[in-house]
Amino acid sequence: MSPGNMSRVVSFSRLGLLLAVLLPAFAPSRLSADGDKVSFAARRALGLSLLFHAPFDGSADATFAKGDPRIHWGPQWGAPRVVQPGLPPAGVSLAFQQGKYGSALRFDRPIKEVVAFKAAGNVPYRHRNWQGAVSFWLRVNPDEDLEPGYCDTIQITPKQWDNAAFFTEFTKDEKPREFRLGAYADPACWNPQNRKWDEMAFAEKPLIKVERPPFSRERWTHVTFTWEKFNTGKPDGITRLYVDGELRGELSPRAQTWTWNPDETLVMLGLSYTGWMDDLAIFSRALSAKEVKALRSLPKGVSSLHR
């Protein structure tokens, strides 16, 4: 090959390399067949971490579960609570084509029973270095649809609300009602002096609050909460609350010692709630802020992660 031809080959090679670097920056976003802008890598990472998913389409049972997929109901009180498969006789039903994706779980009124999934296998409890995430959608006007008193949209515990429990709630009497996440460790951890809850300053309570939250009867609102570095024996546990993909608060690093018997732990839904819930999902690890946004952006919801 002549020196001139060799020079042209090198030039074309450099041009190809330059185009390979520059063209992706100007190329349109790559979409999947359903218009999903969430990357394959992001969907795969979320899918590999998925433990549980209840889309409430055609059935109240979960379509993907590492533990028992069946929904259960039973009395609100008792330790442990005794539940049976199915929905209660009245007050809770599947709302056909009223969900964020297809159908949804509809709470027609506050009910006296517990509606729950069993946590064993479906919630990633660990005795050491525990983390995870919960995601769901709500459609409700808190100030008009909910009756007076606290309303827990979800509560996860083998005991009660202030003893090794996660919950999201609408507050009792604020106008407008606040939305809060509670992450209550063992009482000996978060309240070692056994002080009365009503006498504690808000900053001392393991609560994150969102004033004027963006919930509405006309649109769906996405909620995700994450936790990490629990049960480490160190003051480094972190809890975060996201609403519509945006970080709305976090608990400062603190000791988070949680003692669960997974076989007695329930994922309870709709305590004193009136409204819709859809696309409940639980993950084996804490999701990043970017992953929470990706999760909210899935056009077909969590179903696209395992179907």
C-alpha positions as CSV (number, residue, x, y, z in Angstrom):
1,M,0.0,0.0,0.0
2,S,1.4,3.4,-0.9
3,P,2.0,6.0,1.8
4,G,-0.9,8.1,0.4
5,N,-3.3,5.2,0.6
6,M,-2.1,4.4,4.1
7,S,-2.7,8.1,5.2
8,R,-6.3,7.9,3.8
9,V,-7.0,4.7,5.7
10,V,-5.8,6.2,9.0
11,S,-7.9,9.4,8.3
12,F,-11.1,7.3,7.6
13,S,-10.4,5.3,10.8
14,R,-10.1,8.5,12.9
15,L,-13.3,9.9,11.3
16,G,-15.2,6.6,12.2
17,L,-14.0,6.9,15.7
18,L,-15.0,10.5,16.0
19,L,-18.5,9.7,14.6
20,A,-19.0,6.8,17.0
21,V,-18.3,9.2,19.9
22,L,-20.4,12.1,18.7
23,L,-23.4,10.6,16.9
24,P,-25.1,9.1,20.0
25,A,-25.3,12.5,21.6
26,F,-27.4,13.8,18.7
27,A,-29.4,10.6,18.2
28,P,-33.1,10.5,19.3
29,S,-33.9,8.6,22.5
30,R,-34.2,4.9,21.9
31,L,-37.6,3.6,22.7
32,S,-38.9,0.1,23.3
33,A,-42.0,-1.1,21.5
34,D,-44.3,0.4,24.1
35,G,-42.5,3.8,24.2
36,D,-40.6,3.1,27.3
37,K,-37.6,5.5,27.7
38,V,-36.3,3.5,30.7
39,S,-33.1,1.8,29.6
40,F,-32.8,-2.0,29.4
41,A,-30.1,-1.9,32.0
42,A,-32.3,0.0,34.5
43,R,-35.2,-2.3,33.9
44,R,-33.0,-5.4,34.4
45,A,-31.5,-4.0,37.6
46,L,-35.0,-3.3,39.0
47,G,-36.3,-6.7,37.8
48,L,-33.4,-8.6,39.5
49,S,-34.2,-6.9,42.8
50,L,-38.0,-7.5,42.6
51,L,-39.4,-9.7,45.3
52,F,-43.1,-9.0,45.1
53,H,-45.7,-7.4,42.8
54,A,-49.4,-7.1,43.1
55,P,-50.9,-5.3,40.0
56,F,-54.5,-6.0,41.1
57,D,-55.5,-6.9,37.6
58,G,-58.1,-9.7,37.5
59,S,-57.2,-10.8,41.0
60,A,-56.2,-9.2,44.3
61,D,-53.4,-11.8,44.6
62,A,-49.8,-11.0,43.6
63,T,-48.6,-12.1,40.1
64,F,-45.0,-12.3,41.2
65,A,-43.9,-13.3,44.7
66,K,-41.0,-14.9,46.4
67,G,-43.3,-15.8,49.3
68,D,-47.1,-16.4,49.5
69,P,-48.8,-14.5,46.7
70,R,-52.3,-14.6,48.1
71,I,-54.0,-11.6,49.7
72,H,-55.5,-12.3,53.1
73,W,-57.9,-10.8,55.6
74,G,-58.7,-11.1,59.3
75,P,-59.2,-9.1,62.5
76,Q,-57.2,-5.9,63.0
77,W,-56.0,-6.8,66.5
78,G,-54.2,-9.7,67.9
79,A,-50.6,-10.9,68.2
80,P,-50.0,-12.6,65.9
81,R,-52.9,-11.7,63.7
82,V,-54.8,-14.7,62.3
83,V,-55.7,-14.2,58.6
84,Q,-57.2,-16.2,55.9
85,P,-56.9,-16.0,52.1
86,G,-59.2,-13.7,50.1
87,L,-60.8,-10.3,50.5
88,P,-63.2,-9.4,53.3
89,P,-66.9,-9.8,52.5
90,A,-67.5,-6.1,52.0
91,G,-65.7,-2.8,51.7
92,V,-62.8,-3.8,49.5
93,S,-62.9,-4.9,45.8
94,L,-61.2,-4.9,42.5
95,A,-62.1,-1.7,40.5
96,F,-62.1,-2.8,36.9
97,Q,-60.1,-0.5,34.6
98,Q,-59.9,2.2,37.3
99,G,-56.2,1.7,38.1
100,K,-53.0,3.4,37.1
101,Y,-52.4,0.3,35.0
102,G,-55.6,-1.6,34.3
103,S,-57.6,-2.4,37.4
104,A,-56.9,-1.3,41.0
105,L,-57.7,-2.2,44.6
106,R,-60.6,-0.1,45.8
107,F,-61.4,0.7,49.5
108,D,-65.0,1.8,49.5
109,R,-65.0,2.8,53.1
110,P,-62.9,2.3,56.3
111,I,-63.2,-1.4,57.2
112,K,-62.8,-3.1,60.5
113,E,-60.7,-6.0,59.1
114,V,-57.1,-6.2,58.0
115,V,-56.3,-6.7,54.3
116,A,-52.8,-8.0,54.0
117,F,-50.1,-10.0,52.3
118,K,-47.8,-12.2,54.3
119,A,-44.3,-10.8,54.5
120,A,-42.2,-14.0,54.7
121,G,-40.2,-14.2,51.5
122,N,-41.9,-11.1,50.1
123,V,-40.2,-8.5,52.3
124,P,-36.4,-8.8,52.5
125,Y,-35.8,-9.0,56.3
126,R,-32.3,-9.6,57.5
127,H,-30.8,-9.7,61.0
128,R,-27.7,-7.8,59.7
129,N,-27.3,-5.0,57.2
130,W,-30.9,-4.9,56.0
131,Q,-32.2,-2.9,53.1
132,G,-35.2,-2.7,50.8
133,A,-37.8,-0.6,49.1
134,V,-41.6,-0.4,48.7
135,S,-43.5,1.2,45.8
136,F,-47.2,1.8,45.1
137,W,-49.7,4.2,43.6
138,L,-52.6,6.0,45.3
139,R,-55.6,7.9,44.1
140,V,-57.4,9.9,46.8
141,N,-58.3,13.3,47.9
142,P,-57.2,13.2,51.6
143,D,-59.3,16.1,52.8
144,E,-62.5,15.0,51.2
145,D,-62.4,11.2,50.9
146,L,-60.9,10.2,54.3
147,E,-62.8,10.1,57.6
148,P,-61.4,11.8,60.7
149,G,-58.5,10.0,62.4
150,Y,-55.2,8.6,61.2
151,C,-55.2,6.6,58.0
152,D,-52.4,4.1,57.2
153,T,-52.2,3.3,53.5
154,I,-49.7,0.6,54.3
155,Q,-48.2,-0.8,57.5
156,I,-45.6,-3.5,57.7
157,T,-44.9,-5.1,61.1
158,P,-45.4,-8.3,63.1
159,K,-46.4,-6.2,66.2
160,Q,-47.9,-2.7,66.2
161,W,-47.4,0.7,64.6
162,D,-44.6,1.9,67.0
163,N,-42.7,-1.4,67.3
164,A,-40.5,-2.5,64.4
165,A,-43.0,-1.0,61.9
166,F,-43.0,0.8,58.6
167,F,-46.1,2.8,57.7
168,T,-47.3,5.5,55.4
169,E,-50.2,7.6,56.7
170,F,-52.4,10.6,56.4
171,T,-52.5,12.6,59.6
172,K,-55.5,12.9,61.8
173,D,-56.6,16.5,61.9
174,E,-54.2,18.8,60.0
175,K,-55.8,20.9,57.2
176,P,-54.7,20.1,54.7
177,R,-53.7,16.6,55.9
178,E,-50.0,15.8,55.9
179,F,-48.6,12.6,54.4
180,R,-46.0,10.8,56.6
181,L,-43.6,7.9,56.6
182,G,-42.9,6.2,59.9
183,A,-39.9,3.9,60.4
184,Y,-40.1,2.8,64.0
185,A,-37.4,0.5,65.2
186,D,-37.6,-1.7,68.3
187,P,-38.8,0.6,71.2
188,A,-35.6,0.0,73.1
189,C,-33.8,1.5,70.1
190,W,-35.9,4.5,69.1
191,N,-37.4,5.3,72.6
192,P,-35.0,3.8,75.2
193,Q,-36.4,6.0,78.0
194,N,-39.9,4.9,77.3
195,R,-41.2,8.4,76.9
196,K,-44.8,9.2,76.0
197,W,-45.2,9.7,72.3
198,D,-47.3,12.8,72.7
199,E,-44.7,14.4,74.9
200,M,-41.9,14.0,72.4
201,A,-40.8,16.7,69.9
202,F,-41.5,15.8,66.3
203,A,-37.7,15.8,65.5
204,E,-37.3,13.0,68.0
205,K,-39.8,10.7,66.3
206,P,-38.8,8.5,63.4
207,L,-41.2,10.2,61.0
208,I,-40.9,12.0,57.7
209,K,-43.7,14.4,56.9
210,V,-44.8,16.0,53.6
211,E,-46.9,19.1,54.0
212,R,-49.5,19.8,51.3
213,P,-48.8,16.5,49.5
214,P,-49.9,16.3,45.8
215,F,-52.6,13.6,46.2
216,S,-55.8,13.9,44.1
217,R,-58.9,12.0,43.2
218,E,-58.3,12.9,39.5
219,R,-54.7,11.7,39.2
220,W,-52.5,8.9,40.5
221,T,-49.6,9.7,42.9
222,H,-46.6,7.5,43.2
223,V,-45.1,6.7,46.6
224,T,-41.8,4.9,47.2
225,F,-39.9,4.5,50.5
226,T,-36.4,2.9,50.9
227,W,-34.3,1.9,53.8
228,E,-30.6,0.8,54.1
229,K,-28.0,-0.1,56.7
230,F,-30.6,-1.3,59.2
231,N,-29.5,-3.9,61.9
232,T,-25.8,-2.9,61.6
233,G,-25.4,-2.0,65.3
234,K,-24.2,1.4,64.2
235,P,-26.0,4.8,63.9
236,D,-26.0,4.7,60.2
237,G,-29.5,3.6,59.1
238,I,-31.2,5.8,56.5
239,T,-34.8,6.0,55.4
240,R,-36.0,8.0,52.5
241,L,-39.5,8.9,51.2
242,Y,-40.2,9.8,47.5
243,V,-43.5,11.2,46.2
244,D,-44.0,11.3,42.4
245,G,-40.3,10.4,41.9
246,E,-39.0,13.3,44.0
247,L,-37.2,12.9,47.3
248,R,-39.5,14.5,49.9
249,G,-37.6,13.7,53.1
250,E,-35.2,11.4,54.9
251,L,-34.4,10.4,58.4
252,S,-30.9,11.4,59.5
253,P,-28.6,8.4,60.0
254,R,-29.4,6.7,63.3
255,A,-29.3,3.2,64.9
256,Q,-32.1,1.1,63.3
257,T,-32.4,-2.2,65.2
258,W,-35.5,-4.2,64.1
259,T,-36.6,-7.5,65.5
260,W,-39.0,-9.4,63.3
261,N,-40.4,-12.9,63.0
262,P,-41.1,-12.9,59.3
263,D,-43.7,-15.6,59.6
264,E,-45.8,-13.3,61.8
265,T,-45.2,-10.1,59.8
266,L,-47.9,-8.7,57.6
267,V,-48.0,-6.1,54.8
268,M,-51.3,-4.5,55.7
269,L,-53.1,-2.3,53.3
270,G,-55.7,0.4,53.6
271,L,-56.2,0.8,57.4
272,S,-59.0,3.4,57.7
273,Y,-58.5,4.3,54.0
274,T,-61.0,5.2,51.4
275,G,-59.6,5.4,47.9
276,W,-57.7,3.4,45.3
277,M,-54.3,1.6,45.4
278,D,-52.4,0.1,42.5
279,D,-49.2,-1.6,41.5
280,L,-47.7,-2.6,44.9
281,A,-44.1,-3.7,44.6
282,I,-41.4,-4.7,47.1
283,F,-37.7,-4.8,46.3
284,S,-34.8,-6.6,48.0
285,R,-32.6,-3.5,48.2
286,A,-32.8,0.3,48.6
287,L,-33.4,1.9,45.2
288,S,-31.4,5.0,44.1
289,A,-33.2,8.3,43.3
290,K,-32.6,7.6,39.7
291,E,-34.1,4.1,40.0
292,V,-37.2,5.6,41.7
293,K,-37.7,7.9,38.8
294,A,-37.3,5.0,36.4
295,L,-39.8,2.9,38.3
296,R,-42.4,5.7,38.1
297,S,-41.7,6.1,34.4
298,L,-42.5,2.5,33.4
299,P,-45.4,2.9,31.0
300,K,-46.9,-0.5,31.9
301,G,-45.8,-0.4,35.5
302,V,-43.9,-3.1,37.4
303,S,-45.4,-5.9,35.2
304,S,-42.8,-5.0,32.5
305,L,-40.1,-6.1,34.9
306,H,-41.1,-9.7,35.1
307,R,-43.3,-10.5,32.1
